[in-house]
Amino acid sequence: METKKLLSYRNIWMTIAIIGAVTFHMNPIGNNAAVHLFQKIGYGGVDIFLFASGIGCYYSYGRDHDPISFVKRRMLKILPMYFLALGIYFFRHESVTAVEKIANVLSYSFFGGFGHCFNWYIAMMWLTYILVPYVFDFINSGKKRVSRYAILFIIALLMGISFIGNDNMLIAFSRMPIFIVGMCMGDYLSSHEKINGYAILGMTLVSMVMMVMLVKLLDMYPDTAWSYGIYWFPYIVITPGLCFAISVVCMGISKVAALAKVLAVIGKVIGENTLAIYLAENLGAYVSGLLGYEWDTIEHYNMSKIVIIPLAIIIAVFGHTFNYIYKKYTSSKVKENTNV
């Protein structure tokens, strides 16, 4: 199977990931057992994000090997939407201190253990971006690539395991291995135009077996699954096979022209705006409170979910508009300088 084709459905990975992450935070939807199971393990959407991000970061950094340029591209994509979301969060929480505001703006409130922390995942994203140049250079510093993959993975895994017992840090650092797997996969795919179909089948089967084991473990150890990382570590094995299986299914669906267009629209509208949706989901409860709904009531809960879509649209439009204006401004400056 062509590598380029497999990766062309990354937006669909992201679409499924954000749906899983959002529905995980919802009360059980309907009475369908399959839907409830999807919600139960939907938090794994974060692992899909990080795996896809690892692949994307490898390719992105590999363009010019410039850490400043790499981080700048990420800042332009993330910060406008993040700062808008933070503004709403600060407006809702008048008790946030000046120090806590600075910590949230600089995205270290989670790691610093501050009382008012908007979101842990944003901090985790920046941490992974800081590591990208070092991981990239280490992977490319010698011929024995598989050995380098193994070294990076073991370090990341040990880092995650070291936080067992610390619930807050474990939720973040148990995800570091899957980001490293993503970067290593990015390196491997960049030098292979095709991937053996049997390899993908094998990864898919392993993914399915581990998924079944995960569900069983969550049922067997509901009280300790969180503290010991049972929630997250299995997704290191699940995620790669799951993502490639999604791509294979999409390849089959895309043979029908009309369905290919539907997938393209879904990937464009949802897959490319997952950060806006994620931020909106985190803000839902606060916006519901701003609209006058009393906290921890069913009305407040329902409204917190209803506002996700319009809020996501506002955040996404703001982010895209900011980037459009910035690109127009910088391009005009470049023209001015060339005409001097």
C-alpha positions in Angstrom: 0.0 0.0 0.0 1.2 3.5 -0.9 2.5 5.4 2.1 1.2 8.7 0.7 -2.2 7.2 0.3 -2.3 5.9 3.9 -1.3 9.3 5.3 -3.8 11.2 3.1 -6.5 10.1 5.6 -4.8 11.7 8.6 -7.7 14.2 8.9 -10.1 11.3 9.2 -8.0 9.9 12.1 -8.3 13.3 13.7 -12.0 13.4 13.1 -12.6 10.1 14.8 -10.2 11.1 17.6 -12.1 14.4 18.4 -15.4 12.6 18.3 -14.1 10.1 20.8 -12.6 12.7 23.1 -15.7 14.8 23.1 -18.2 11.9 23.6 -16.0 10.5 26.4 -16.8 13.6 28.5 -20.6 13.2 27.9 -23.1 11.2 29.8 -24.0 7.8 28.1 -25.7 8.5 24.8 -28.9 6.4 24.1 -29.1 2.7 24.9 -26.8 1.3 22.2 -24.0 -0.8 23.8 -21.6 -0.1 20.9 -22.0 3.7 21.4 -21.4 3.3 25.1 -18.3 1.3 24.4 -17.0 3.9 22.0 -17.6 6.6 24.7 -15.9 4.5 27.3 -12.6 4.3 25.4 -13.0 7.5 23.5 -10.3 9.2 25.5 -7.9 7.3 23.3 -8.6 10.1 20.8 -5.8 12.0 22.5 -3.4 9.2 21.7 -4.4 9.4 18.0 -3.8 13.1 18.1 -0.3 12.6 19.5 0.5 9.7 17.1 -0.6 11.8 14.1 1.2 14.8 15.5 4.4 12.8 15.8 4.3 11.8 12.2 3.3 15.4 11.1 6.1 16.9 13.2 8.7 14.7 11.7 7.7 15.7 8.2 7.3 19.4 9.2 10.6 19.7 10.9 12.3 17.8 8.1 11.4 20.5 5.6 14.1 23.0 6.7 15.5 21.6 10.0 15.0 25.0 11.5 13.7 24.9 15.1 12.6 28.5 15.1 10.6 28.1 11.9 9.1 24.9 13.2 7.9 26.4 16.5 6.7 29.6 14.7 4.4 27.6 12.4 3.0 25.8 15.5 2.5 29.1 17.3 0.6 30.7 14.5 -1.7 27.7 14.3 -2.3 27.3 18.0 -1.9 30.6 19.9 -4.7 32.7 18.3 -7.3 30.1 19.1 -5.8 29.3 22.5 -5.6 32.9 23.6 -9.3 33.4 22.6 -10.3 30.4 24.6 -8.2 31.6 27.5 -9.9 35.0 27.4 -13.3 33.3 27.8 -11.9 31.1 30.6 -10.4 34.1 32.5 -13.7 36.1 32.1 -15.6 33.2 33.6 -13.1 32.7 36.5 -12.6 36.1 38.1 -10.7 34.4 41.0 -7.8 33.5 38.7 -4.7 35.3 40.0 -2.2 37.3 37.9 0.4 34.5 38.4 -2.1 31.8 37.3 -3.0 33.9 34.2 0.7 34.1 33.3 1.1 30.3 33.9 -1.9 29.6 31.6 -0.7 32.0 28.9 2.7 30.3 28.9 1.1 26.9 29.1 2.9 25.6 32.2 0.0 25.9 34.7 -0.6 22.1 34.5 3.0 21.1 35.1 3.3 23.8 37.8 0.3 22.4 39.7 -1.5 25.7 39.7 -5.1 25.8 41.1 -6.6 27.3 37.9 -5.4 25.3 34.9 -7.3 25.6 31.7 -6.2 22.4 30.1 -3.4 19.8 30.4 -3.2 18.8 26.7 -2.0 22.2 25.5 1.0 22.0 27.9 1.7 18.5 26.6 1.7 19.7 23.0 4.3 22.3 23.7 6.5 19.9 25.5 6.4 17.5 22.5 7.2 20.4 20.1 10.2 21.3 22.2 11.5 17.8 21.9 11.0 17.5 18.1 14.4 18.9 17.0 16.3 16.7 19.5 14.3 13.5 18.6 14.7 14.2 14.9 18.4 14.7 15.1 18.9 11.6 17.2 17.0 9.5 14.8 19.0 10.8 11.9 22.4 10.7 13.6 23.4 7.2 12.5 22.6 4.1 10.4 21.1 1.8 13.1 17.7 3.4 13.0 15.7 0.6 14.7 18.1 0.7 17.7 17.5 4.5 17.9 13.7 3.9 17.7 14.0 1.5 20.6 16.2 3.8 22.7 13.8 6.7 22.3 10.7 4.5 23.0 12.3 3.0 26.2 13.2 6.4 27.5 9.7 7.7 26.9 8.1 4.6 28.4 10.2 4.8 31.5 9.3 8.5 31.8 5.6 7.6 31.7 6.0 4.7 34.2 7.9 6.9 36.6 4.7 8.9 37.2 2.6 5.9 38.2 0.9 7.1 41.4 0.8 10.7 40.3 -2.5 10.9 38.5 -2.1 14.4 37.1 1.4 13.8 35.6 0.6 10.2 34.5 -2.3 11.3 32.2 0.3 13.4 30.3 3.6 11.5 30.4 2.0 8.1 29.7 1.2 9.6 26.3 4.8 10.5 25.5 5.6 7.0 24.1 2.9 7.3 21.4 4.2 10.6 20.3 7.7 9.1 20.0 6.2 6.2 18.1 4.6 8.7 15.7 8.0 10.4 15.1 9.7 7.1 14.5 6.9 6.1 12.2 7.3 9.4 10.3 10.9 8.6 9.8 10.2 5.1 8.6 7.4 6.2 6.2 9.5 9.0 4.8 11.9 6.5 3.4 9.4 3.9 2.2 7.0 4.7 -0.6 5.0 1.5 0.1 4.1 -0.4 3.2 3.6 -4.2 3.1 -0.1 -5.0 3.4 0.6 -7.9 5.7 2.4 -5.6 8.1 -0.7 -3.4 8.3 -2.9 -6.4 8.8 -0.6 -7.6 11.6 -0.7 -4.2 13.3 -4.5 -4.1 13.0 -4.9 -7.5 14.6 -2.6 -6.6 17.4 -4.5 -3.4 17.9 -7.8 -5.3 18.1 -6.5 -7.8 20.6 -5.1 -5.0 22.8 -8.4 -3.1 22.5 -10.3 -6.2 23.8 -7.8 -6.5 26.6 -8.1 -2.9 27.5 -11.9 -3.1 27.8 -11.5 -6.2 30.0 -8.9 -4.5 32.2 -11.1 -1.4 32.7 -13.9 -3.7 33.8 -11.7 -5.7 36.1 -9.8 -2.8 37.8 -12.2 0.2 37.6 -10.8 1.7 40.8 -7.0 1.4 40.0 -7.0 1.7 36.2 -6.4 5.4 36.3 -3.6 5.5 38.9 -1.7 2.7 37.3 -2.0 3.9 33.7 -4.2 1.1 32.5 -6.3 3.7 30.8 -3.4 5.0 28.6 -0.5 2.6 28.2 -2.4 0.1 26.1 -3.1 2.8 23.5 0.7 2.8 22.7 0.0 -0.6 21.0 -3.6 0.1 19.8 -3.1 3.5 18.1 -0.8 2.7 15.1 -2.8 -0.3 13.9 -6.0 1.5 14.5 -5.0 4.5 12.4 -3.7 2.5 9.5 -6.9 0.4 9.6 -9.0 3.6 9.4 -6.9 4.6 6.3 -7.5 1.2 4.7 -11.2 1.4 5.3 -11.3 5.0 3.9 -9.4 3.8 0.8 -12.1 1.2 0.2 -14.9 3.8 0.8 -13.2 6.3 -1.5 -13.6 4.0 -4.5 -17.1 5.4 -4.7 -16.7 8.9 -6.0 -19.5 10.4 -4.0 -18.3 8.9 -0.7 -14.8 10.1 -1.5 -16.1 13.6 -1.6 -18.0 13.1 1.7 -14.8 12.0 3.4 -12.9 14.9 2.0 -15.5 17.4 3.4 -15.5 15.6 6.8 -11.7 15.8 6.9 -11.7 19.4 5.9 -14.5 20.6 8.2 -13.8 18.5 11.3 -10.3 17.0 10.9 -8.6 20.3 10.2 -10.4 22.0 13.1 -10.0 19.5 15.9 -8.1 22.0 18.1 -11.0 24.5 17.9 -13.5 21.7 18.7 -11.3 20.5 21.6 -11.0 24.0 23.1 -14.8 24.5 22.6 -15.5 21.3 24.5 -13.3 22.5 27.4 -15.1 25.8 27.4 -18.6 24.4 27.2 -19.3 24.3 30.9 -17.9 27.8 31.4 -20.0 29.3 28.6 -23.1 27.6 29.8 -22.5 29.3 33.2 -22.0 32.6 31.5 -25.4 32.1 29.9 -27.0 32.0 33.3 -27.4 28.2 33.8 -26.8 27.1 37.4 -23.7 24.9 37.7 -24.1 21.1 38.1 -27.7 21.0 36.9 -29.0 19.0 34.0 -29.9 22.2 32.2 -26.3 23.4 32.6 -24.9 20.1 31.4 -27.1 20.1 28.3 -26.3 23.6 27.3 -22.6 23.0 27.8 -22.8 20.4 25.0 -25.1 22.4 22.8 -22.7 25.4 22.7 -19.7 23.3 21.5 -20.5 23.6 17.8 -21.1 27.4 17.6 -18.2 28.0 20.0 -15.9 25.8 17.9 -17.0 27.7 14.7 -16.2 31.0 16.4 -12.8 29.8 17.6 -11.9 28.2 14.2 -13.0 31.2 12.2 -10.9 33.5 14.5 -7.9 31.3 14.1 -8.2 31.1 10.3 -8.8 34.8 10.0 -5.8 35.7 12.1 -3.6 33.4 10.0 -5.0 34.8 6.8 -4.3 38.4 7.9 -0.9 37.5 9.1 0.1 35.8 5.8 -1.2 38.8 3.8 0.7 41.2 6.0 4.0 39.2 5.8 3.7 38.6 2.1 3.2 42.4 1.5 6.2 43.1 3.6 8.3 40.7 1.6 7.2 42.4 -1.6 8.1 45.8 -0.2 11.5 44.6 0.7 12.2 43.0 -2.7 11.1 46.3 -4.4 13.5 48.4 -2.4 
